[in-house]
Amino acid sequence: MVRLSKKQAKESEESFKAMKELISKEEVDLKNEKLFNDSKKNLATEVVETRKTLGLNQYHLAELSGKSQGAIARLETMKSNPTLKGISEIAGAMNKKVNIVFEDIE
């Protein structure tokens, strides 16, 4: 059995705590990234389904909302991070309002 000095034991404990914090932070970052991507997917799906239900194409929605067709396409393909104001403007163009709900994480 290897005996550590008090200094070595303290350094080992500090290293362990630092590694544990780093791993914990990485796990939290991964969880948050997944939640963010899930939210983007939900938003994109909602916009596409609502737009299609109303018989609009991306160009028409862009014209009604004051956005570019490219901005609508990027939102629908999850390649942008629109502001709440932008989301509200797009929803308003479809005669909808934005309703944000916080749900428990499964």
Beta strands, then each sheet from edge to edge (+ up, - down):
end
